[in-house]
Amino acid sequence: MPRLQAVSDWLAGTSLSTMIAGQNWTVPMLQSVHILAIGIVMASIGMLDLRLAGFLGREQSMRGLTSRFYPWIWGALAVLLATGLLQVMAEPSRELLNWIFWTKMGLIVGAALFTAPVRRLLEDRRYRDLSPGRRSAIRACALMSLALWVCVLVCGRWIAYAGGQA
């Protein structure tokens, strides 16, 4: 905890932090762009997970959907990383000393590590061509992936309201 406080204090004293925090429009603009990128990630992940779960697009190739949505996901994740880092720079203590922030970071790592391999489970076959047991396993994994990403989203929104220290 003292290390996080020291890092937070150091970041708050940097010229980049004071420049970002010193402009009335910067933080709301960063948050707006961050939220738009979240929408892109969530919509793309949602489409892929709902396809994996067999709720929509059962006749569509998973490979085709992945090649369609992954560029959007990776592009939006790059925007999220950039805007997220700038938000941390603008308000380091709000982020770094907040347990919800660290929960969100852990969930992002967990969701990414869980989600990436799940896509390969279909082996680019149509949903109906899978055995019932395999369908059930894939559906459970897809719904777990979606739940993890929704938890990331909830934690991201919760950061604004959680004032507790890490």
Helices and strands as residue ranges (DSSP letters): H 2-12, H 15-22, H 26-52, H 62-90, H 92-96, H 99-118, G 119-122, G 127-129, H 132-158
